[in-house]
Amino acid sequence: MRGFAAEPVRDTYDVVIIGGAIMGSSTAWWLTQDSGFKGRVLVVERDPTYAKAATTLSFSCIRQQFSTELNIRISQFGADFVQSLPDRMGGDPRVPDLKIQNFGYLYLADTDAFADTLRANQALQATAGAGTRILMPDQIAAEYPFYTVDDLVLGSLNTLDEGYFDGSTVFDWFRRKAVEAGVEYVAGEVAGIDLAPGGERVTGVTLASGTKVACGVVVNASGTRGAKIAAMAGITLPIQPRKRFNWVLQAERPLDRPLPLTIDPSGVFVREVGGGTYMAGGHADHDPAVDFDDFAMDHGLWMDKIWPAIATRIPAFEAVKVISEWAGQYDFNTLDQNAVTGPHPAVANFLFLNGFSGHGLQQSPAMGRATAEWIVHGSYQTLDFSPFHYERIAAGKALVEGAII
């Protein structure tokens, strides 16, 4: 695979990043941008094709409609980063200009309880500068006459820096620029983590090939395998692989205006793609942990849940044709559906980048920056990510992100 070595060139690195998708590559690139970092970085990626990575299979959207201020700020930075990518990449003329396709997100509430939640979220988002609006059913119908609104209490809509962005291109440039700056990528799998005699530090990793690599810091950016990697260091992490299903649709009667990413009260969601095509997603009501390599489609889910939900909400979608479908996986944090970042309190040079529960792609610019800051400076220089640290996991004190799709 182009850009990947079969074995590490050296036997010692300052930083080993386990997982080379967008989180690992963002961290690697940000390290190269910090003038205080002069070390060597190794990224170990088990699947250099990235065929089943969440980075590849994502809806690739960004939003500010979160229920915690830190997540709002993270996405605001992400939106700015995406839309200033050439400048962020040093003015490289090869890097394309990207824009967010601002069809927006629309959360729909059919109960007073969820309506109250959306109102509270909107108030928080407004204090952070987000453009979220609360709409009554008649206002929703006026702006988007294709919806059925009779059962709704209200909706929450933002069309500023919310919608689709080209996450694959952002990922590609994180990785390409990291490699050009001297980061080494190796195709392989970490099979073990070596600890100092007292267990308070990682001393290195062992690859499945048997190669041992010493290191100063390990970053766990291994997606759905985050708990498996943590367990190698004797650490419990409440991360599970959860399946999410996706369909691309061709509508017989395309809508007359862009469709926001609509989160129906059923939990089903659907968004604009363009040219009369749309993307829908969701999961079964029974949502267990699955095997890491389980990407089998649930073919009955479309007929039993997804299509009935979107056709009821948008009657024009009674006549659609499925033109592609796939299953992906979330690295689902069972405690609070929020990220786990920063160092382990006892194994101080073991850092987390785990548990994004479906919003990792949009958070990757800020997450990589924060992780690099901690490695280089021992503290955060921009956003304070300490609320995401492992101490809350150990104490079982949830920092709940309620706006999960």
Backbone torsions as a table, in degrees:
resi	resn	phi	psi	omega
1	MET	NA	130.3	-176.7
2	ARG	-58.4	130.3	177.1
3	GLY	88.8	-4.0	-178.2
4	PHE	-117.4	129.2	172.9
5	ALA	-85.6	159.3	177.2
6	ALA	-80.1	-30.8	-179.7
7	GLU	-141.0	152.8	177.0
8	PRO	-61.5	145.6	177.9
9	VAL	-72.7	-35.0	-176.2
10	ARG	-114.7	169.1	176.4
11	ASP	-104.7	-0.1	179.6
12	THR	-142.1	134.8	177.1
13	TYR	-135.6	151.5	175.7
14	ASP	-70.4	-39.5	-179.0
15	VAL	-134.2	129.9	169.6
16	VAL	-113.6	123.1	178.6
17	ILE	-105.7	120.8	-179.6
18	ILE	-94.4	104.5	-176.6
19	GLY	115.1	117.4	-174.1
20	GLY	-109.9	17.0	174.8
21	ALA	-76.8	-156.1	-165.8
22	ILE	-66.3	-33.5	178.8
23	MET	-68.2	-47.7	179.6
24	GLY	-65.3	-40.3	-178.8
25	SER	-71.8	-35.4	174.5
26	SER	-61.0	-46.7	178.9
27	THR	-60.5	-44.9	179.8
28	ALA	-59.6	-46.0	-178.8
29	TRP	-64.9	-44.6	-179.5
30	TRP	-61.7	-35.3	176.2
31	LEU	-59.9	-39.7	-179.0
32	THR	-70.0	-17.2	-177.8
33	GLN	-90.2	-9.4	-177.6
34	ASP	-92.1	118.1	-177.7
35	SER	-63.7	-18.1	179.1
36	GLY	-83.2	-4.3	-178.7
37	PHE	-106.5	122.2	-180.0
38	LYS	-120.7	12.5	-171.8
39	GLY	-87.4	-177.3	178.4
40	ARG	-107.0	140.5	-175.6
41	VAL	-122.7	132.2	173.5
42	LEU	-116.8	128.5	174.0
43	VAL	-109.0	124.8	179.8
44	VAL	-107.2	118.3	-178.2
45	GLU	-123.5	122.5	-175.7
46	ARG	-73.1	-26.4	-178.4
47	ASP	-131.0	90.6	-177.8
48	PRO	-64.5	-12.3	175.3
49	THR	-78.7	-21.7	-176.8
50	TYR	57.7	22.9	-173.0
51	ALA	-62.3	-34.4	-177.6
52	LYS	-110.8	10.9	179.2
53	ALA	-70.5	146.4	175.9
54	ALA	-59.6	-31.3	176.2
55	THR	-56.3	-40.5	-177.6
56	THR	-79.2	-38.1	-171.4
57	LEU	-94.6	5.7	-175.9
58	SER	-69.3	158.2	168.4
59	PHE	-69.1	-17.9	175.9
60	SER	57.7	53.2	179.2
61	CYS	-123.9	163.5	-178.7
62	ILE	-136.1	144.6	-179.5
63	ARG	-149.3	159.9	172.0
64	GLN	-107.2	-3.0	-177.8
65	GLN	-80.6	77.9	173.0
66	PHE	-115.3	169.6	-178.1
67	SER	-102.0	-2.6	176.8
68	THR	-123.9	140.5	-174.7
69	GLU	-61.5	-38.1	-178.3
70	LEU	-61.6	-42.2	178.2
71	ASN	-65.6	-34.0	175.4
72	ILE	-62.8	-49.2	-179.0
73	ARG	-61.4	-38.2	179.4
74	ILE	-60.9	-44.1	-179.3
75	SER	-73.1	-31.3	175.2
76	GLN	-63.7	-42.1	175.3
77	PHE	-64.0	-41.1	179.2
78	GLY	-59.6	-41.8	179.5
79	ALA	-64.1	-42.1	178.1
80	ASP	-65.2	-41.2	-179.2
81	PHE	-61.8	-49.1	-178.4
82	VAL	-58.1	-41.9	-173.6
83	GLN	-88.2	4.2	171.6
84	SER	-129.5	31.3	-171.8
85	LEU	-57.3	-45.4	179.6
86	PRO	-59.5	-42.0	177.7
87	ASP	-64.2	-42.3	179.8
88	ARG	-61.6	-31.9	-178.9
89	MET	-93.4	28.3	172.1
90	GLY	76.6	21.4	-179.8
91	GLY	74.5	18.0	180.0
92	ASP	-61.3	120.3	-177.3
93	PRO	-67.1	-14.5	178.1
94	ARG	-75.4	-22.2	-174.1
95	VAL	-80.4	126.2	-175.5
96	PRO	-78.9	154.7	169.2
97	ASP	-74.7	131.5	178.1
98	LEU	-119.4	147.8	174.8
99	LYS	-130.1	153.1	173.6
100	ILE	-84.3	131.5	175.3
101	GLN	-81.8	98.5	-165.9
102	ASN	-83.9	62.4	170.7
103	PHE	-77.6	-15.1	173.9
104	GLY	84.1	176.4	172.9
105	TYR	-118.6	141.0	175.8
106	LEU	-130.4	108.5	173.4
107	TYR	-87.5	133.1	-179.0
108	LEU	-113.7	133.5	179.6
109	ALA	-114.3	130.4	175.1
110	ASP	-115.1	9.9	174.9
111	THR	-132.6	154.3	177.9
112	ASP	-64.0	-34.8	-178.3
113	ALA	-63.9	-46.7	-179.4
114	PHE	-71.8	-32.0	175.4
115	ALA	-60.8	-40.8	177.6
116	ASP	-63.9	-38.1	177.6
117	THR	-62.8	-44.3	179.9
118	LEU	-65.3	-37.4	177.3
119	ARG	-63.1	-44.7	179.9
120	ALA	-64.2	-41.6	178.3
121	ASN	-62.8	-42.8	-179.8
122	GLN	-62.7	-39.1	178.5
123	ALA	-62.6	-42.7	177.3
124	LEU	-65.0	-45.1	-179.6
125	GLN	-61.5	-37.4	179.1
126	ALA	-63.9	-39.5	178.9
127	THR	-64.9	-25.2	178.4
128	ALA	-89.8	0.6	176.8
129	GLY	92.3	9.4	178.1
130	ALA	-77.2	153.8	-176.1
131	GLY	-95.6	31.1	-176.8
132	THR	-68.6	137.3	177.3
133	ARG	-122.5	142.6	170.5
134	ILE	-91.3	128.2	-178.1
135	LEU	-119.7	133.5	171.6
136	MET	-76.9	162.5	-177.2
137	PRO	-53.5	-39.6	179.7
138	ASP	-68.0	-31.7	176.8
139	GLN	-70.9	-39.0	175.2
140	ILE	-59.4	-46.4	-178.2
141	ALA	-64.8	-33.5	179.6
142	ALA	-68.6	-39.5	-178.5
143	GLU	-82.5	-30.7	-176.9
144	TYR	-137.7	81.4	-172.2
145	PRO	-68.6	-4.9	-179.4
146	PHE	-82.7	-9.2	-179.5
147	TYR	-82.2	148.3	161.3
148	THR	-86.0	125.0	-173.1
149	VAL	-122.4	1.7	-172.5
150	ASP	-59.9	-29.5	-176.3
151	ASP	-93.8	0.8	-171.2
152	LEU	-91.7	150.3	171.7
153	VAL	-93.4	-44.7	177.2
154	LEU	-170.0	177.8	174.8
155	GLY	-137.8	161.9	178.7
156	SER	-124.5	120.0	-171.1
157	LEU	-130.4	136.8	169.7
158	ASN	-139.5	129.0	178.0
159	THR	-117.5	19.3	176.1
160	LEU	-108.9	115.7	-178.5
161	ASP	55.1	40.5	173.9
162	GLU	-137.2	123.0	178.8
163	GLY	151.5	-153.7	-176.9
164	TYR	-81.4	141.7	166.5
165	PHE	-137.6	162.0	-175.4
166	ASP	-84.4	79.7	-178.5
167	GLY	-63.7	-31.7	-180.0
168	SER	-63.5	-38.6	179.0
169	THR	-70.1	-40.4	176.4
170	VAL	-59.2	-47.2	178.0
171	PHE	-59.3	-46.1	-178.0
172	ASP	-57.6	-41.2	-178.1
173	TRP	-78.2	-31.0	170.1
174	PHE	-55.3	-50.5	-174.7
175	ARG	-69.8	-46.0	-178.1
176	ARG	-61.3	-44.8	-178.3
177	LYS	-71.2	-32.5	175.7
178	ALA	-63.8	-45.6	179.2
179	VAL	-61.9	-43.9	-179.8
180	GLU	-63.3	-26.2	179.4
181	ALA	-88.8	2.4	173.8
182	GLY	108.4	0.9	176.0
183	VAL	-70.2	137.1	-178.4
184	GLU	-102.1	129.0	175.3
185	TYR	-107.9	134.0	178.6
186	VAL	-127.6	138.7	176.4
187	ALA	-85.4	110.9	-178.0
188	GLY	-179.6	177.3	-177.7
189	GLU	-128.6	135.8	176.2
190	VAL	-77.1	123.4	-178.6
191	ALA	-105.5	-13.1	-179.7
192	GLY	-164.4	154.0	176.1
193	ILE	-121.1	127.0	-177.0
194	ASP	-94.6	132.7	-178.4
195	LEU	-114.6	152.2	172.5
196	ALA	-63.4	160.4	-175.6
197	PRO	-51.7	-37.2	179.6
198	GLY	-82.2	-6.0	179.4
199	GLY	76.4	9.7	-174.7
200	GLU	-92.2	-6.8	179.9
201	ARG	-146.0	147.1	168.6
202	VAL	-80.8	135.1	176.9
203	THR	-106.0	-19.0	179.9
204	GLY	175.4	-179.9	177.3
205	VAL	-127.7	153.5	175.2
206	THR	-114.3	126.6	179.4
207	LEU	-85.1	161.8	-179.8
208	ALA	-60.4	-25.6	177.3
209	SER	-71.6	-11.4	-175.6
210	GLY	99.0	-11.3	179.1
211	THR	-66.4	134.5	176.5
212	LYS	-106.3	137.2	-179.0
213	VAL	-129.0	122.1	174.9
214	ALA	-80.8	153.0	-178.3
215	CYS	-157.6	161.6	176.9
216	GLY	-92.9	-32.3	-179.8
217	VAL	-142.1	141.6	171.7
218	VAL	-116.1	133.9	174.8
219	VAL	-113.7	121.1	178.8
220	ASN	-88.4	96.1	178.6
221	ALA	-119.7	43.5	-167.7
222	SER	-97.3	20.0	172.8
223	GLY	60.7	-129.8	-177.2
224	THR	-65.5	-18.1	178.1
225	ARG	-88.7	13.3	-177.1
226	GLY	-56.7	-42.8	-179.7
227	ALA	-68.6	-35.4	178.9
228	LYS	-64.2	-43.4	178.9
229	ILE	-66.4	-44.0	179.7
230	ALA	-59.9	-39.0	-179.1
231	ALA	-62.2	-28.1	177.3
232	MET	-64.4	-23.2	176.9
233	ALA	-101.0	12.3	179.3
234	GLY	76.5	22.8	-175.0
235	ILE	-112.5	135.1	176.3
236	THR	-94.1	129.8	-177.8
237	LEU	-133.7	125.0	-174.3
238	PRO	-82.7	60.1	-178.6
239	ILE	-114.9	132.0	178.0
240	GLN	-129.9	148.6	168.9
241	PRO	-76.6	125.6	176.8
242	ARG	-124.3	133.0	-176.3
243	LYS	-79.2	140.7	173.8
244	ARG	-131.7	136.6	-171.1
245	PHE	-110.8	144.2	-173.1
246	ASN	-137.7	144.0	179.1
247	TRP	-136.5	140.8	169.9
248	VAL	-106.1	131.4	-171.1
249	LEU	-119.2	146.2	167.9
250	GLN	-109.1	122.0	-178.3
251	ALA	-90.1	135.6	175.1
252	GLU	-64.9	-37.1	177.7
253	ARG	-120.4	90.1	-179.6
254	PRO	-58.4	147.9	178.6
255	LEU	-68.5	156.0	-173.4
256	ASP	-87.8	3.5	177.5
257	ARG	-157.2	162.4	-177.5
258	PRO	-59.4	139.9	-179.1
259	LEU	-92.4	117.8	173.7
260	PRO	-59.3	157.3	170.6
261	LEU	-66.9	103.9	-169.9
262	THR	-96.7	120.6	178.3
263	ILE	-101.6	101.1	-178.0
264	ASP	-73.1	152.0	176.9
265	PRO	-57.4	-20.7	176.5
266	SER	-69.5	-14.1	-173.4
267	GLY	94.6	-11.6	176.5
268	VAL	-76.1	144.7	178.9
269	PHE	-133.6	153.2	-177.1
270	VAL	-150.7	144.9	-177.1
271	ARG	-144.9	165.8	174.1
272	GLU	-64.5	142.8	163.8
273	VAL	-117.4	-50.5	179.0
274	GLY	132.3	153.9	177.7
275	GLY	65.3	29.7	-179.2
276	GLY	82.2	11.0	176.3
277	THR	-110.8	153.6	-175.2
278	TYR	-143.4	160.1	179.6
279	MET	-123.0	128.6	179.6
280	ALA	-119.6	154.2	-180.0
281	GLY	-154.3	166.3	178.0
282	GLY	167.6	-170.0	178.6
283	HIS	-147.5	164.8	179.3
284	ALA	-68.6	157.2	179.1
285	ASP	-61.9	-36.3	172.0
286	HIS	-86.9	117.0	-168.7
287	ASP	-125.5	70.6	-176.1
288	PRO	-83.1	167.1	167.4
289	ALA	-64.2	148.7	-179.0
290	VAL	-128.6	171.0	175.5
291	ASP	-67.1	151.3	-179.0
292	PHE	-56.5	-32.8	-175.0
293	ASP	-101.6	15.4	-179.3
294	ASP	-90.3	102.4	176.7
295	PHE	-122.9	23.1	-179.9
296	ALA	-69.2	138.9	177.2
297	MET	-73.9	147.3	168.5
298	ASP	-99.0	95.3	-171.2
299	HIS	-71.0	-22.2	178.1
300	GLY	-77.2	-19.3	-175.9
301	LEU	-63.7	-36.2	-179.5
302	TRP	-60.2	-49.5	-176.7
303	MET	-74.9	-33.2	-174.3
304	ASP	-82.6	-30.1	-172.5
305	LYS	-134.3	-50.7	-168.3
306	ILE	-69.3	-56.1	-178.5
307	TRP	-62.0	-45.0	177.5
308	PRO	-57.7	-37.7	-178.5
309	ALA	-68.1	-46.3	-176.3
310	ILE	-75.1	-31.5	178.8
311	ALA	-73.0	-29.8	175.0
312	THR	-71.2	-41.2	-179.0
313	ARG	-74.9	-37.3	-178.0
314	ILE	-128.3	91.3	-174.7
315	PRO	-55.0	-25.8	177.2
316	ALA	-61.4	-21.0	-179.1
317	PHE	-86.9	11.8	170.9
318	GLU	-66.7	-22.5	179.4
319	ALA	-119.6	90.0	177.6
320	VAL	-135.1	157.8	176.1
321	LYS	-122.4	129.0	175.6
322	VAL	-75.6	122.9	-179.1
323	ILE	-108.5	-15.6	169.9
324	SER	-162.0	159.6	-179.4
325	GLU	-155.0	151.7	177.7
326	TRP	-161.8	161.8	174.3
327	ALA	-113.3	139.1	172.3
328	GLY	-124.0	-174.7	179.2
329	GLN	-134.1	140.6	168.2
330	TYR	-91.9	145.6	166.1
331	ASP	-90.2	88.2	-165.7
332	PHE	-87.0	120.6	176.1
333	ASN	-84.4	108.1	-174.0
334	THR	-71.9	-16.6	178.6
335	LEU	-75.0	-52.5	-171.5
336	ASP	-150.1	11.0	178.2
337	GLN	55.2	35.1	179.8
338	ASN	-128.1	163.5	-177.7
339	ALA	-66.6	152.5	167.9
340	VAL	-117.4	118.9	-175.9
341	THR	-134.1	176.8	174.8
342	GLY	77.4	-172.5	-174.1
343	PRO	-84.4	154.5	169.8
344	HIS	-72.3	139.2	-175.4
345	PRO	-65.3	-24.9	-179.9
346	ALA	-104.1	-40.4	178.3
347	VAL	-99.6	84.2	-161.3
348	ALA	-67.3	-23.1	-179.3
349	ASN	-101.8	19.2	171.8
350	PHE	-106.5	112.9	-175.5
351	LEU	-109.5	144.3	-179.0
352	PHE	-99.9	143.8	164.3
353	LEU	-143.2	76.6	-165.8
354	ASN	-141.7	164.0	166.7
355	GLY	76.4	32.9	-171.9
356	PHE	-76.1	-15.3	168.6
357	SER	56.4	33.1	173.0
358	GLY	107.6	-9.3	179.2
359	HIS	-117.8	28.9	-177.6
360	GLY	-72.7	-41.9	-174.3
361	LEU	-57.8	-46.7	-178.0
362	GLN	-70.3	-21.6	-178.3
363	GLN	-92.5	-5.6	-171.0
364	SER	-61.5	-37.6	178.8
365	PRO	-60.7	-45.9	-178.7
366	ALA	-72.0	-36.7	-178.9
367	MET	-66.3	-43.8	178.0
368	GLY	-64.5	-41.3	178.6
369	ARG	-60.6	-47.3	-177.9
370	ALA	-63.4	-41.8	-179.8
371	THR	-64.9	-42.0	177.3
372	ALA	-63.1	-40.8	178.2
373	GLU	-59.4	-44.1	-178.4
374	TRP	-65.2	-41.8	-179.8
375	ILE	-62.4	-44.6	-173.5
376	VAL	-80.5	-41.8	-170.2
377	HIS	-110.0	-12.4	-177.1
378	GLY	74.0	10.5	178.4
379	SER	-162.0	165.0	179.1
380	TYR	-85.2	137.5	-178.6
381	GLN	-101.6	-15.1	-178.2
382	THR	-123.6	-106.2	177.4
383	LEU	-73.1	140.4	178.9
384	ASP	-85.4	109.3	-178.5
385	PHE	-94.1	8.3	-176.7
386	SER	-58.5	-29.7	175.2
387	PRO	-60.3	-20.7	179.7
388	PHE	-88.5	0.2	-173.7
389	HIS	-69.6	165.9	-171.7
390	TYR	-67.2	-20.6	-177.7
391	GLU	-54.1	-35.8	179.3
392	ARG	-69.1	-31.5	177.7
393	ILE	-66.6	-47.1	-178.9
394	ALA	-61.9	-35.5	-178.7
395	ALA	-86.8	-9.2	-177.0
396	GLY	68.1	27.3	-179.3
397	LYS	-101.0	103.4	-173.4
398	ALA	-72.1	138.0	167.3
399	LEU	-108.1	83.3	-165.6
400	VAL	-73.4	128.6	167.9
401	GLU	-98.8	107.6	-174.1
402	GLY	-79.7	-21.1	-175.3
403	ALA	-91.5	66.6	179.5
404	ILE	-104.2	139.4	179.7
405	ILE	-109.3	NA	NA
